[in-house]
Amino acid sequence: MLLVRWRHSIPRQSAFTLPEVLVVIGLIGLLLAMLVPAVQMARESARRTLCLEQVRQVVLAVFNGEAQSGKFPPGLTSFGARPFGSRTWLQSVLPHVEQQVVADQASHDYANNPSPFLSHIGIWTVVPSYQCTSDSRSGVAQWTHGERLVATTSYLGVNGTDWEAEDGIFYRDSATRFADIIDGTSNTLMIGERPPSPDFWYGWWYAGFGQQGTGSCDMLLGVRERKAPPLDGIKNYLEDCPDGPYHFETGKPGRQCDTLHYWSYHPGGAIFGFADGSVRFLSYGADEVMPQLATIAGGEVATVPE
């Protein structure tokens, strides 16, 4: 009798009601909605930090090259120049970014064929430290017009104001020295971020041509870049873009005309390297002072916004 009474005293477990289940599901959904953006932000923060370090590495590579030769490498050598025609500043600093093997291969290929666009291995060789991982297209060579396979860069040399001005550190056949940067190295841009163009016609690291053969939009870019007329009627795939000048502002994946200005896949701005070796993330609010920062001898006083 006592045993029976004890068994009947056990409380019955009730199941969850439908409203309770819906509340639990709603809470789980809310937590997931909060978690996913947080994970994405953490990943982007890590990618941005990596890009900062890569730009720092490239800036130091340029400094090491300058220490050896007494001047910064040309932004781009003229087409047909000997012994290294259409050679970019990024190719010049290969030994200083731990890419001596690629540099040796380039010297070998130039000795066999002066045109870097035909049979050089470097034209499709990916250099990871030249590509920002925030761009999902980075890490592999890409096909572009004319069935060309090319390797690209996320980091361009600042050529000053635009493709004609030649008032920055890098431009076609430039030979800038530290002594030429009279505006002050801490107030002068050297390198900036801009993803390769959607069609991959612009943004080559090994060799290039750019607008009017100046390297503009390819491995060099001005902070108030303008669209140049096609050279001798050669199609440049920017024909439908406004003339400019262009500004430092948000770009969009797939928009060809964003090739004409600095921007990045990082939210709110892009990474720039300065001539004093510092590397900073600049917000798009810095656009107003970009012309002063891009020139080496403009005599302007510029304050970089925080």
Backbone as CSV, one residue per row, in Angstrom:
resi,resn,N_x,N_y,N_z,CA_x,CA_y,CA_z,C_x,C_y,C_z
1,MET,0.830,-1.209,0.000,0.000,0.000,0.000,0.865,1.260,0.000
2,LEU,1.914,1.185,0.824,2.825,2.335,0.850,3.527,2.527,-0.483
3,LEU,3.881,1.411,-1.126,4.549,1.473,-2.432,3.670,2.127,-3.477
4,VAL,2.402,1.785,-3.438,1.468,2.376,-4.404,1.354,3.864,-4.196
5,ARG,1.219,4.233,-2.920,1.106,5.668,-2.636,2.359,6.418,-3.110
6,TRP,3.551,5.843,-2.929,4.791,6.518,-3.355,4.839,6.714,-4.861
7,ARG,4.374,5.691,-5.574,4.388,5.802,-7.044,3.429,6.882,-7.513
8,HIS,2.285,6.990,-6.864,1.336,8.005,-7.294,1.786,9.409,-6.925
9,SER,2.782,9.463,-6.025,3.245,10.801,-5.632,4.252,11.403,-6.600
10,ILE,4.745,10.608,-7.586,5.710,11.124,-8.573,5.013,12.132,-9.483
11,PRO,5.563,13.377,-9.591,4.894,14.381,-10.446,5.018,14.019,-11.921
12,ARG,4.031,14.326,-12.646,4.018,14.078,-14.095,4.730,15.230,-14.815
13,GLN,5.609,14.861,-15.790,6.321,15.867,-16.577,5.451,16.287,-17.762
14,SER,5.237,17.572,-17.837,4.413,18.075,-18.940,5.304,18.449,-20.121
15,ALA,4.828,18.293,-21.335,5.566,18.657,-22.549,5.523,20.163,-22.761
16,PHE,6.482,20.664,-23.642,6.452,22.078,-23.981,5.175,22.390,-24.738
17,THR,4.630,23.537,-24.439,3.470,23.990,-25.203,3.952,24.643,-26.486
18,LEU,3.069,24.797,-27.438,3.418,25.410,-28.719,3.950,26.831,-28.545
19,PRO,3.328,27.661,-27.709,3.891,29.005,-27.517,5.311,28.983,-26.966
20,GLU,5.577,28.034,-26.041,6.921,27.936,-25.485,7.934,27.545,-26.549
21,VAL,7.566,26.612,-27.407,8.452,26.203,-28.500,8.749,27.370,-29.436
22,LEU,7.711,28.128,-29.739,7.895,29.278,-30.641,8.802,30.331,-30.010
23,VAL,8.680,30.518,-28.700,9.545,31.473,-28.013,11.002,31.021,-28.074
24,VAL,11.248,29.735,-27.828,12.601,29.199,-27.888,13.191,29.352,-29.285
25,ILE,12.403,29.012,-30.301,12.869,29.151,-31.690,13.191,30.607,-31.994
26,GLY,12.333,31.509,-31.520,12.573,32.927,-31.751,13.849,33.406,-31.100
27,LEU,14.107,32.930,-29.859,15.334,33.309,-29.176,16.565,32.781,-29.893
28,ILE,16.491,31.541,-30.370,17.617,30.973,-31.118,17.881,31.777,-32.391
29,GLY,16.800,32.126,-33.094,16.954,32.934,-34.307,17.561,34.288,-34.022
30,LEU,17.153,34.899,-32.895,17.695,36.206,-32.523,19.184,36.109,-32.213
31,LEU,19.567,35.048,-31.493,20.979,34.863,-31.173,21.819,34.652,-32.429
32,LEU,21.272,33.869,-33.370,21.993,33.639,-34.624,22.126,34.931,-35.418
33,ALA,21.047,35.734,-35.423,21.077,37.005,-36.147,22.124,37.943,-35.564
34,MET,22.349,37.845,-34.244,23.375,38.668,-33.605,24.762,38.078,-33.802
35,LEU,24.850,36.769,-33.872,26.146,36.103,-33.951,26.782,36.220,-35.327
36,VAL,25.996,36.048,-36.394,26.548,36.034,-37.750,27.245,37.347,-38.094
37,PRO,26.613,38.525,-37.872,27.347,39.772,-38.161,28.604,39.917,-37.325
38,ALA,28.549,39.444,-36.072,29.729,39.546,-35.212,30.880,38.710,-35.768
39,VAL,30.559,37.513,-36.261,31.580,36.656,-36.863,32.136,37.300,-38.128
40,GLN,31.231,37.867,-38.937,31.671,38.526,-40.164,32.568,39.719,-39.860
41,MET,32.218,40.487,-38.828,33.034,41.637,-38.446,34.408,41.194,-37.955
42,ALA,34.430,40.109,-37.206,35.715,39.600,-36.705,36.600,39.133,-37.853
43,ARG,35.994,38.467,-38.820,36.768,38.005,-39.975,37.298,39.179,-40.786
44,GLU,36.455,40.191,-40.998,36.899,41.350,-41.758,37.984,42.107,-41.007
45,SER,37.868,42.168,-39.689,38.910,42.815,-38.895,40.245,42.102,-39.079
46,ALA,40.208,40.782,-39.117,41.435,40.012,-39.328,41.990,40.250,-40.727
47,ARG,41.107,40.303,-41.728,41.571,40.545,-43.095,42.166,41.946,-43.226
48,ARG,41.525,42.913,-42.589,42.037,44.284,-42.647,43.413,44.381,-41.991
49,THR,43.591,43.705,-40.866,44.892,43.690,-40.208,45.952,43.074,-41.108
50,LEU,45.585,41.985,-41.792,46.525,41.349,-42.723,46.890,42.294,-43.852
51,CYS,45.902,43.001,-44.391,46.177,43.944,-45.475,47.083,45.074,-44.999
52,LEU,46.869,45.543,-43.777,47.741,46.574,-43.218,49.189,46.099,-43.181
53,GLU,49.384,44.878,-42.743,50.737,44.333,-42.656,51.340,44.132,-44.035
54,GLN,50.519,43.760,-45.004,51.030,43.581,-46.368,51.466,44.913,-46.968
55,VAL,50.662,45.953,-46.781,51.049,47.271,-47.280,52.326,47.738,-46.581
56,ARG,52.433,47.466,-45.281,53.648,47.822,-44.552,54.861,47.099,-45.146
57,GLN,54.677,45.822,-45.482,55.760,45.048,-46.076,56.175,45.634,-47.422
58,VAL,55.203,46.054,-48.225,55.514,46.617,-49.540,56.216,47.961,-49.392
59,VAL,55.759,48.781,-48.443,56.423,50.067,-48.198,57.884,49.844,-47.805
60,LEU,58.133,48.910,-46.910,59.503,48.619,-46.497,60.330,48.081,-47.657
61,ALA,59.688,47.309,-48.540,60.389,46.807,-49.724,60.836,47.956,-50.615
62,VAL,59.976,48.956,-50.777,60.343,50.133,-51.567,61.502,50.869,-50.907
63,PHE,61.457,50.986,-49.582,62.542,51.653,-48.860,63.865,50.914,-49.050
64,ASN,63.817,49.590,-48.972,65.045,48.804,-49.156,65.614,48.981,-50.553
65,GLY,64.726,49.022,-51.540,65.189,49.260,-52.906,65.807,50.642,-53.053
66,GLU,65.191,51.633,-52.402,65.722,52.992,-52.461,67.089,53.081,-51.792
67,ALA,67.252,52.318,-50.713,68.535,52.330,-50.007,69.655,51.779,-50.885
68,GLN,69.324,50.857,-51.769,70.329,50.268,-52.647,70.657,51.144,-53.852
69,SER,69.611,51.770,-54.412,69.809,52.509,-55.664,69.842,54.023,-55.495
70,GLY,69.403,54.516,-54.330,69.370,55.958,-54.108,68.123,56.633,-54.631
71,LYS,67.170,55.860,-55.132,65.919,56.425,-55.632,64.838,55.351,-55.605
72,PHE,63.585,55.794,-55.622,62.481,54.859,-55.695,62.399,54.277,-57.114
73,PRO,61.885,53.053,-57.252,61.791,52.477,-58.598,60.806,53.260,-59.459
74,PRO,60.991,53.249,-60.764,59.990,53.883,-61.634,58.616,53.262,-61.414
75,GLY,57.596,54.104,-61.444,56.253,53.553,-61.330,55.971,52.549,-62.423
76,LEU,56.436,52.856,-63.624,56.346,51.976,-64.790,57.404,52.426,-65.775
77,THR,58.142,51.490,-66.330,59.081,51.851,-67.397,58.333,51.920,-68.721
78,SER,58.811,52.733,-69.604,58.136,52.930,-70.897,58.068,51.624,-71.685
79,PHE,57.046,51.509,-72.473,56.914,50.357,-73.360,58.081,50.363,-74.350
80,GLY,58.773,49.249,-74.447,59.906,49.147,-75.356,61.223,49.575,-74.745
81,ALA,61.223,50.039,-73.491,62.489,50.411,-72.855,63.358,49.173,-72.649
82,ARG,64.664,49.356,-72.654,65.587,48.244,-72.450,66.407,48.473,-71.178
83,PRO,66.639,47.433,-70.399,66.311,46.024,-70.673,64.958,45.567,-70.129
84,PHE,64.234,46.460,-69.419,62.995,46.032,-68.773,61.837,46.935,-69.172
85,GLY,61.284,46.718,-70.339,60.155,47.510,-70.799,58.855,47.133,-70.089
86,SER,58.047,48.153,-69.808,56.723,47.974,-69.174,56.826,47.295,-67.807
87,ARG,57.950,47.472,-67.170,58.171,46.878,-65.844,57.554,47.770,-64.767
88,THR,56.828,47.168,-63.826,56.180,47.939,-62.779,57.071,48.080,-61.547
89,TRP,56.729,49.035,-60.707,57.457,49.224,-59.448,57.321,47.997,-58.556
90,LEU,56.213,47.276,-58.664,56.011,46.070,-57.864,56.955,44.952,-58.297
91,GLN,57.237,44.890,-59.588,58.213,43.900,-60.043,59.610,44.260,-59.539
92,SER,59.903,45.543,-59.493,61.235,45.981,-59.088,61.580,45.597,-57.650
93,VAL,60.554,45.530,-56.780,60.838,45.277,-55.362,60.640,43.813,-54.977
94,LEU,60.512,42.930,-55.945,60.313,41.508,-55.654,61.342,40.926,-54.683
95,PRO,62.637,41.218,-54.842,63.609,40.624,-53.909,63.380,41.039,-52.459
96,HIS,62.708,42.161,-52.252,62.519,42.679,-50.899,61.188,42.241,-50.283
97,VAL,60.406,41.453,-51.021,59.202,40.842,-50.452,59.334,39.317,-50.499
98,GLU,60.592,38.866,-50.419,60.916,37.440,-50.367,60.438,36.690,-51.620
99,GLN,60.626,37.340,-52.766,60.246,36.738,-54.044,61.425,36.761,-55.010
100,GLN,62.603,36.395,-54.516,63.805,36.415,-55.346,63.684,35.445,-56.517
101,VAL,63.051,34.311,-56.299,62.893,33.326,-57.384,62.084,33.928,-58.534
102,VAL,61.016,34.642,-58.196,60.202,35.279,-59.235,61.000,36.377,-59.936
103,ALA,61.803,37.117,-59.171,62.640,38.167,-59.757,63.670,37.580,-60.719
104,ASP,64.291,36.472,-60.346,65.273,35.824,-61.216,64.612,35.315,-62.493
105,GLN,63.402,34.775,-62.362,62.681,34.291,-63.537,62.355,35.454,-64.470
106,ALA,61.994,36.601,-63.890,61.694,37.776,-64.703,62.924,38.220,-65.491
107,SER,64.077,38.255,-64.850,65.303,38.638,-65.554,65.600,37.673,-66.699
108,HIS,65.394,36.398,-66.453,65.602,35.379,-67.487,64.636,35.588,-68.655
109,ASP,63.371,35.844,-68.332,62.367,36.001,-69.392,62.598,37.270,-70.201
110,TYR,63.013,38.354,-69.546,63.310,39.589,-70.285,64.488,39.386,-71.230
111,ALA,65.473,38.597,-70.811,66.630,38.346,-71.667,66.229,37.578,-72.927
112,ASN,65.200,36.736,-72.796,64.752,35.944,-73.943,63.703,36.652,-74.788
113,ASN,62.913,37.516,-74.165,61.848,38.206,-74.890,61.604,39.555,-74.224
114,PRO,61.884,40.668,-74.904,61.740,41.991,-74.278,60.297,42.383,-73.987
115,SER,59.331,41.700,-74.593,57.924,42.013,-74.323,57.426,41.156,-73.168
116,PRO,57.058,41.761,-72.039,56.632,40.974,-70.873,55.235,40.391,-71.007
117,PHE,54.528,40.762,-72.046,53.127,40.351,-72.175,52.937,39.042,-72.930
118,LEU,53.993,38.510,-73.540,53.821,37.368,-74.425,54.124,36.039,-73.758
119,SER,55.312,35.893,-73.217,55.696,34.574,-72.717,56.314,34.607,-71.322
120,HIS,56.234,35.737,-70.649,56.818,35.822,-69.321,55.949,35.090,-68.298
121,ILE,56.584,34.295,-67.482,55.852,33.547,-66.458,55.271,34.480,-65.404
122,GLY,55.967,35.582,-65.135,55.523,36.497,-64.082,54.168,37.122,-64.324
123,ILE,53.765,37.247,-65.594,52.512,37.936,-65.900,51.308,37.214,-65.301
124,TRP,51.447,35.905,-65.068,50.337,35.166,-64.442,50.725,34.554,-63.089
125,THR,51.860,34.983,-62.537,52.300,34.477,-61.248,51.702,35.310,-60.116
126,VAL,50.984,34.670,-59.232,50.347,35.362,-58.114,51.361,35.578,-56.989
127,VAL,51.455,36.808,-56.521,52.257,37.134,-55.339,51.269,37.447,-54.218
128,PRO,51.100,36.547,-53.253,50.062,36.736,-52.227,50.160,38.059,-51.479
129,SER,51.367,38.548,-51.222,51.505,39.786,-50.457,51.078,41.016,-51.243
130,TYR,50.756,40.857,-52.529,50.245,41.965,-53.333,48.723,41.954,-53.425
131,GLN,48.066,41.023,-52.765,46.620,40.886,-52.899,45.947,40.896,-51.532
132,CYS,44.932,41.728,-51.383,44.188,41.802,-50.130,43.119,40.716,-50.109
133,THR,43.082,39.950,-49.030,42.145,38.830,-48.948,40.707,39.275,-48.733
134,SER,40.464,40.562,-48.484,39.084,41.037,-48.411,38.400,40.971,-49.780
135,ASP,39.206,40.900,-50.827,38.693,40.705,-52.183,38.629,39.209,-52.441
136,SER,37.427,38.682,-52.584,37.249,37.239,-52.754,37.882,36.709,-54.034
137,ARG,38.236,37.597,-54.955,38.839,37.171,-56.218,40.350,36.983,-56.111
138,SER,40.929,37.358,-54.980,42.382,37.299,-54.839,42.852,35.860,-54.687
139,GLY,44.129,35.665,-54.913,44.727,34.346,-54.693,44.926,33.513,-55.936
140,VAL,44.306,33.906,-57.050,44.448,33.143,-58.293,44.604,34.110,-59.462
141,ALA,45.270,33.667,-60.507,45.346,34.450,-61.739,43.976,34.474,-62.404
142,GLN,43.713,35.527,-63.174,42.381,35.737,-63.755,42.466,35.908,-65.269
143,TRP,41.413,35.487,-65.941,41.329,35.667,-67.395,40.721,37.026,-67.706
144,THR,41.298,37.699,-68.700,40.781,38.986,-69.117,40.665,39.016,-70.637
145,HIS,40.473,40.195,-71.190,40.267,40.334,-72.636,41.459,39.776,-73.416
146,GLY,41.178,39.300,-74.618,42.226,38.740,-75.453,42.735,37.409,-74.969
147,GLU,41.943,36.738,-74.139,42.317,35.425,-73.589,43.671,35.484,-72.892
148,ARG,43.873,36.550,-72.142,45.099,36.706,-71.363,44.851,36.235,-69.931
149,LEU,45.815,35.524,-69.381,45.776,35.109,-67.990,46.745,36.009,-67.226
150,VAL,46.225,36.737,-66.224,47.041,37.748,-65.550,46.916,37.619,-64.031
151,ALA,47.995,37.986,-63.349,47.983,38.101,-61.893,47.843,39.575,-61.537
152,THR,47.126,39.864,-60.471,46.754,41.240,-60.166,47.294,41.694,-58.803
153,THR,47.051,42.974,-58.525,47.453,43.561,-57.255,46.310,44.396,-56.692
154,SER,46.237,44.445,-55.363,45.283,45.317,-54.676,45.920,46.641,-54.280
155,TYR,47.242,46.764,-54.460,47.987,47.914,-53.954,48.652,48.654,-55.106
156,LEU,48.272,49.909,-55.278,48.744,50.717,-56.394,49.647,51.840,-55.900
157,GLY,50.615,52.202,-56.738,51.459,53.338,-56.429,50.719,54.641,-56.681
158,VAL,50.861,55.598,-55.776,50.183,56.888,-55.930,50.989,57.750,-56.905
159,ASN,50.365,58.072,-58.042,51.084,58.859,-59.055,50.801,60.359,-58.940
160,GLY,50.178,60.761,-57.843,49.890,62.167,-57.634,48.449,62.499,-57.925
161,THR,48.250,63.548,-58.706,46.899,64.045,-58.966,46.169,63.200,-59.998
162,ASP,46.772,63.032,-61.163,46.139,62.249,-62.224,47.208,61.761,-63.190
163,TRP,46.786,61.117,-64.270,47.714,60.447,-65.179,48.645,61.405,-65.910
164,GLU,48.283,62.675,-66.007,49.125,63.642,-66.721,50.061,64.422,-65.803
165,ALA,49.701,64.573,-64.544,50.394,65.530,-63.674,51.827,65.125,-63.327
166,GLU,52.072,63.838,-63.081,53.392,63.362,-62.670,53.916,64.134,-61.464
167,ASP,53.059,64.308,-60.464,53.442,65.077,-59.280,53.421,64.242,-57.998
168,GLY,53.416,62.895,-58.162,53.481,62.011,-57.011,54.809,61.273,-56.962
169,ILE,54.892,60.276,-56.108,56.137,59.510,-55.989,56.367,58.626,-57.202
170,PHE,55.304,57.974,-57.680,55.430,57.024,-58.783,54.716,57.550,-60.033
171,TYR,55.387,57.472,-61.163,54.762,57.711,-62.462,55.656,57.077,-63.514
172,ARG,55.288,57.154,-64.754,56.066,56.503,-65.811,57.486,57.081,-65.863
173,ASP,58.453,56.159,-65.766,59.877,56.507,-65.809,60.282,57.479,-64.696
174,SER,59.589,57.434,-63.585,59.934,58.294,-62.453,61.259,57.837,-61.832
175,ALA,61.903,58.754,-61.114,63.156,58.455,-60.408,63.183,59.292,-59.129
176,THR,62.110,59.237,-58.378,61.936,60.068,-57.192,62.915,59.667,-56.092
177,ARG,63.465,60.666,-55.402,64.332,60.446,-54.252,63.647,61.008,-53.002
178,PHE,64.131,60.601,-51.853,63.582,61.144,-50.617,63.717,62.670,-50.593
179,ALA,64.823,63.170,-51.123,65.058,64.616,-51.113,64.025,65.369,-51.945
180,ASP,63.363,64.674,-52.877,62.358,65.323,-53.719,61.030,65.511,-52.998
181,ILE,60.838,64.816,-51.889,59.555,64.878,-51.173,59.625,66.039,-50.186
182,ILE,59.518,67.244,-50.689,59.703,68.426,-49.855,58.456,68.759,-49.036
183,ASP,57.326,68.145,-49.355,56.125,68.347,-48.535,56.193,67.591,-47.210
184,GLY,57.195,66.718,-47.068,57.341,65.932,-45.847,56.844,64.512,-46.057
185,THR,57.655,63.550,-45.667,57.302,62.148,-45.905,56.060,61.715,-45.134
186,SER,55.823,62.319,-43.968,54.646,61.939,-43.185,53.357,62.507,-43.766
187,ASN,53.477,63.417,-44.722,52.304,64.021,-45.374,52.196,63.632,-46.842
188,THR,52.871,62.550,-47.230,52.889,62.170,-48.643,52.511,60.709,-48.806
189,LEU,51.500,60.466,-49.622,51.045,59.107,-49.889,51.987,58.405,-50.852
190,MET,52.201,57.126,-50.606,53.034,56.315,-51.486,52.238,55.206,-52.159
191,ILE,51.425,54.508,-51.379,50.705,53.331,-51.864,49.265,53.402,-51.367
192,GLY,48.319,52.974,-52.191,46.927,52.946,-51.778,46.203,51.721,-52.310
193,GLU,45.088,51.422,-51.681,44.284,50.257,-52.068,43.279,50.590,-53.164
194,ARG,43.145,49.684,-54.087,42.063,49.672,-55.061,42.004,48.286,-55.688
195,PRO,40.860,47.627,-55.639,40.774,46.284,-56.225,40.982,46.324,-57.739
196,PRO,41.424,45.223,-58.334,41.495,45.146,-59.796,40.124,45.408,-60.411
197,SER,40.116,45.858,-61.642,38.844,46.141,-62.307,38.030,44.868,-62.477
198,PRO,36.707,44.993,-62.606,35.862,43.800,-62.735,36.246,42.882,-63.888
199,ASP,36.770,43.473,-64.970,37.162,42.657,-66.123,38.639,42.248,-66.071
200,PHE,39.356,42.670,-65.013,40.772,42.356,-64.795,41.690,42.937,-65.877
201,TRP,41.204,43.932,-66.595,42.061,44.607,-67.563,43.003,45.598,-66.879
202,TYR,42.629,46.029,-65.702,43.457,46.954,-64.923,43.761,46.342,-63.554
203,GLY,44.996,46.549,-63.108,45.415,46.030,-61.816,46.466,44.946,-61.924
204,TRP,47.286,44.963,-62.971,48.333,43.955,-63.143,49.567,44.376,-62.345
205,TRP,50.199,43.429,-61.689,51.362,43.778,-60.870,52.687,43.632,-61.611
206,TYR,52.772,42.695,-62.530,54.074,42.348,-63.133,54.489,43.356,-64.205
207,ALA,53.598,43.601,-65.116,53.830,44.540,-66.208,52.477,45.117,-66.588
208,GLY,52.486,46.241,-67.266,51.206,46.837,-67.615,51.365,47.990,-68.578
209,PHE,50.245,48.624,-68.844,50.214,49.720,-69.798,49.377,50.878,-69.250
210,GLY,48.134,50.585,-68.879,47.273,51.606,-68.306,46.821,52.645,-69.310
211,GLN,46.302,53.737,-68.794,45.813,54.799,-69.672,46.981,55.502,-70.362
212,GLN,46.911,55.567,-71.659,47.908,56.269,-72.473,49.335,55.744,-72.236
213,GLY,49.450,54.506,-71.779,50.768,53.936,-71.530,51.455,54.483,-70.295
214,THR,50.704,55.182,-69.438,51.289,55.807,-68.253,51.223,54.901,-67.021
215,GLY,50.511,53.793,-67.098,50.298,52.934,-65.942,49.100,53.325,-65.119
216,SER,48.480,54.457,-65.443,47.311,54.924,-64.701,46.193,53.887,-64.728
217,CYS,45.623,53.629,-63.565,44.536,52.654,-63.344,45.030,51.216,-63.332
218,ASP,46.263,50.985,-63.745,46.787,49.628,-63.788,47.531,49.319,-62.492
219,MET,48.742,49.820,-62.363,49.495,49.675,-61.104,49.767,51.029,-60.463
220,LEU,49.282,52.097,-61.098,49.393,53.462,-60.597,48.018,54.119,-60.632
221,LEU,47.818,55.123,-59.788,46.529,55.810,-59.769,46.677,57.158,-59.087
222,GLY,45.980,58.160,-59.644,45.939,59.476,-59.027,44.723,59.618,-58.124
223,VAL,44.795,60.548,-57.190,43.692,60.734,-56.251,42.575,61.594,-56.840
224,ARG,42.837,62.219,-57.979,41.802,62.927,-58.739,41.908,62.476,-60.197
225,GLU,41.955,61.167,-60.348,42.188,60.587,-61.675,41.087,60.997,-62.647
226,ARG,41.479,61.098,-63.903,40.551,61.407,-64.985,40.655,60.332,-66.067
227,LYS,39.578,60.179,-66.780,39.594,59.228,-67.886,40.386,59.827,-69.050
228,ALA,41.348,59.078,-69.544,42.164,59.548,-70.657,41.555,59.088,-71.975
229,PRO,41.785,59.831,-73.046,41.322,59.362,-74.352,42.047,58.081,-74.739
230,PRO,41.401,57.186,-75.441,42.085,55.962,-75.887,43.305,56.301,-76.733
231,LEU,44.371,55.569,-76.555,45.602,55.811,-77.299,45.499,55.182,-78.676
232,ASP,45.582,56.024,-79.705,45.537,55.558,-81.101,44.322,54.670,-81.362
233,GLY,43.215,55.016,-80.721,41.981,54.276,-80.970,41.912,52.898,-80.326
234,ILE,42.910,52.554,-79.489,42.913,51.248,-78.836,41.827,51.220,-77.760
235,LYS,41.020,50.200,-77.731,39.949,50.094,-76.759,40.536,49.987,-75.351
236,ASN,39.993,50.801,-74.419,40.522,50.765,-73.057,39.497,50.288,-72.030
237,TYR,38.289,49.993,-72.467,37.231,49.439,-71.621,36.805,50.396,-70.513
238,LEU,37.088,51.694,-70.731,36.578,52.738,-69.836,35.771,53.767,-70.618
239,GLU,35.446,53.446,-71.848,34.796,54.405,-72.736,33.472,54.928,-72.179
240,ASP,32.752,54.104,-71.449,31.431,54.502,-70.953,31.485,55.242,-69.616
241,CYS,32.677,55.478,-69.109,32.818,56.143,-67.806,32.841,57.661,-67.972
242,PRO,32.351,58.410,-66.985,32.476,59.873,-67.013,33.940,60.288,-67.045
243,ASP,34.189,61.512,-67.494,35.566,61.995,-67.635,36.249,62.207,-66.286
244,GLY,35.513,62.502,-65.237,36.115,62.789,-63.940,36.308,64.278,-63.741
245,PRO,37.060,64.694,-62.723,37.932,63.892,-61.864,37.172,63.007,-60.883
246,TYR,37.835,61.923,-60.487,37.245,60.962,-59.558,37.762,61.218,-58.142
247,HIS,36.983,60.750,-57.171,37.286,61.004,-55.771,37.442,59.701,-54.993
248,PHE,38.044,59.819,-53.828,38.185,58.707,-52.893,36.831,58.458,-52.243
249,GLU,36.161,57.399,-52.660,34.814,57.111,-52.193,34.505,55.637,-52.340
250,THR,33.369,55.237,-51.803,32.972,53.838,-51.832,32.829,53.337,-53.260
251,GLY,33.335,52.147,-53.511,33.148,51.497,-54.801,32.201,50.315,-54.668
252,LYS,31.859,49.752,-55.803,30.965,48.602,-55.813,31.549,47.495,-56.679
253,PRO,31.463,46.255,-56.224,31.919,45.142,-57.064,31.160,45.133,-58.393
254,GLY,31.902,44.954,-59.465,31.277,44.876,-60.781,31.107,46.197,-61.486
255,ARG,31.457,47.324,-60.846,31.302,48.629,-61.481,32.635,49.062,-62.083
256,GLN,32.726,49.027,-63.389,33.986,49.262,-64.096,34.567,50.641,-63.828
257,CYS,33.722,51.644,-63.699,34.233,53.009,-63.540,34.890,53.241,-62.191
258,ASP,34.665,52.355,-61.221,35.361,52.480,-59.945,36.843,52.162,-60.070
259,THR,37.241,51.693,-61.243,38.661,51.488,-61.540,39.425,52.802,-61.466
260,LEU,38.728,53.921,-61.618,39.363,55.227,-61.715,39.549,55.931,-60.372
261,HIS,39.290,55.244,-59.265,39.529,55.891,-57.971,39.888,54.860,-56.913
262,TYR,40.511,55.341,-55.851,40.880,54.471,-54.729,39.630,54.074,-53.944
263,TRP,39.574,52.810,-53.543,38.542,52.290,-52.656,38.944,50.879,-52.264
264,SER,38.218,50.265,-51.371,38.548,48.908,-50.966,37.293,48.173,-50.542
265,TYR,37.461,46.875,-50.289,36.365,46.058,-49.771,36.231,46.184,-48.251
266,HIS,37.114,46.926,-47.603,36.955,47.196,-46.179,35.854,48.241,-45.993
267,PRO,34.976,48.068,-45.045,33.918,49.065,-44.832,34.489,50.416,-44.418
268,GLY,34.058,51.467,-45.101,34.353,52.822,-44.641,35.600,53.489,-45.148
269,GLY,36.470,52.779,-45.863,37.680,53.426,-46.344,38.663,52.446,-46.946
270,ALA,39.934,52.805,-46.959,40.972,51.965,-47.562,42.295,52.212,-46.855
271,ILE,43.249,51.340,-47.104,44.556,51.399,-46.458,45.553,52.110,-47.371
272,PHE,46.350,52.981,-46.761,47.364,53.724,-47.502,48.697,53.647,-46.769
273,GLY,49.771,53.577,-47.545,51.113,53.652,-47.002,51.710,55.018,-47.301
274,PHE,52.376,55.604,-46.306,52.972,56.935,-46.444,54.482,56.826,-46.662
275,ALA,55.045,57.919,-47.118,56.472,57.932,-47.457,57.378,57.924,-46.235
276,ASP,56.816,58.033,-45.037,57.633,57.900,-43.836,57.604,56.481,-43.288
277,GLY,56.939,55.573,-43.997,56.867,54.186,-43.588,55.626,53.839,-42.796
278,SER,54.834,54.825,-42.415,53.612,54.547,-41.666,52.525,54.019,-42.602
279,VAL,51.631,53.239,-42.034,50.512,52.663,-42.786,49.240,52.962,-42.015
280,ARG,48.244,53.511,-42.694,47.035,53.935,-42.003,45.794,53.572,-42.799
281,PHE,44.729,53.317,-42.070,43.417,53.153,-42.688,42.768,54.529,-42.740
282,LEU,42.487,55.016,-43.946,41.857,56.322,-44.119,40.387,56.140,-44.456
283,SER,39.544,56.854,-43.766,38.115,56.817,-44.076,37.856,57.652,-45.322
284,TYR,36.703,57.424,-45.936,36.368,58.189,-47.138,36.206,59.676,-46.837
285,GLY,36.096,60.010,-45.558,36.044,61.413,-45.183,37.341,62.156,-45.435
286,ALA,38.423,61.430,-45.709,39.713,62.054,-45.992,39.812,62.556,-47.430
287,ASP,38.789,62.366,-48.219,38.868,62.731,-49.637,39.274,64.181,-49.845
288,GLU,38.829,65.060,-48.984,39.095,66.488,-49.157,40.580,66.817,-49.162
289,VAL,41.368,66.069,-48.377,42.800,66.383,-48.282,43.656,65.472,-49.153
290,MET,43.045,64.570,-49.897,43.827,63.646,-50.713,44.721,64.334,-51.740
291,PRO,44.272,65.391,-52.418,45.187,66.048,-53.373,46.441,66.598,-52.708
292,GLN,46.321,67.129,-51.479,47.492,67.630,-50.778,48.429,66.499,-50.363
293,LEU,47.860,65.358,-49.999,48.672,64.230,-49.558,49.343,63.499,-50.713
294,ALA,48.798,63.603,-51.908,49.289,62.814,-53.040,50.500,63.425,-53.724
295,THR,50.702,64.719,-53.588,51.809,65.381,-54.274,53.049,65.428,-53.382
296,ILE,54.219,65.465,-54.011,55.473,65.459,-53.240,56.050,66.858,-53.039
297,ALA,55.613,67.815,-53.853,56.212,69.147,-53.768,55.185,70.223,-54.065
298,GLY,53.969,70.053,-53.535,52.925,71.029,-53.786,52.948,72.197,-52.834
299,GLY,53.698,72.062,-51.729,53.777,73.142,-50.766,52.555,73.276,-49.894
300,GLU,51.649,72.273,-49.902,50.433,72.364,-49.108,50.659,71.812,-47.696
301,VAL,49.865,72.296,-46.784,49.842,71.765,-45.421,48.550,70.981,-45.270
302,ALA,48.677,69.678,-44.983,47.498,68.831,-44.890,47.476,68.142,-43.552
303,THR,46.288,68.051,-42.975,46.088,67.299,-41.745,45.272,66.071,-42.043
304,VAL,45.839,64.912,-41.778,45.139,63.656,-42.059,44.061,63.448,-41.006
305,PRO,42.792,63.351,-41.408,41.738,63.144,-40.417,41.860,61.774,-39.767
306,GLU,41.507,61.723,-38.485,41.550,60.461,-37.760,40.321,59.615,-38.094
